[in-house]
Amino acid sequence: MLKERTELNRYQLDKAIKKYHDNMCKYMRMKDELDSLTAAASTAKYGIEATMPKAAGSTSDPVHAHVQIRASRGTY
């Protein structure tokens, strides 16, 4: 399996490192907004949808897991 390498010059790399914290904060805010929207409409109470099997477990999101670990530690 080939991995594509992205060539960054020194200034682009420096800019990406400096913007990491801001990007992670934006990601956390967007993820929280999305979670709040989907939590309200996730389970049906009435009708045929209420009789269908419910999902068990959670989806795997490695980026979100990484953000949550860093947020709980208080390290950005």
ChimeraX attribute file (.defattr): number of C-alpha atoms within 10 A of each C-alpha:
attribute: neighborCount
match mode: 1-to-1
recipient: residues
	/A:1	3
	/A:2	4
	/A:3	5
	/A:4	6
	/A:5	6
	/A:6	6
	/A:7	8
	/A:8	10
	/A:9	8
	/A:10	8
	/A:11	9
	/A:12	11
	/A:13	12
	/A:14	11
	/A:15	10
	/A:16	12
	/A:17	10
	/A:18	11
	/A:19	11
	/A:20	12
	/A:21	13
	/A:22	11
	/A:23	12
	/A:24	17
	/A:25	14
	/A:26	12
	/A:27	15
	/A:28	17
	/A:29	12
	/A:30	12
	/A:31	14
	/A:32	11
	/A:33	11
	/A:34	11
	/A:35	11
	/A:36	11
	/A:37	11
	/A:38	10
	/A:39	9
	/A:40	9
	/A:41	8
	/A:42	10
	/A:43	12
	/A:44	13
	/A:45	9
	/A:46	8
	/A:47	8
	/A:48	8
	/A:49	11
	/A:50	11
	/A:51	10
	/A:52	9
	/A:53	7
	/A:54	11
	/A:55	9
	/A:56	6
	/A:57	6
	/A:58	6
	/A:59	7
	/A:60	8
	/A:61	8
	/A:62	9
	/A:63	12
	/A:64	14
	/A:65	11
	/A:66	10
	/A:67	18
	/A:68	13
	/A:69	12
	/A:70	13
	/A:71	14
	/A:72	8
	/A:73	9
	/A:74	8
	/A:75	9
	/A:76	11
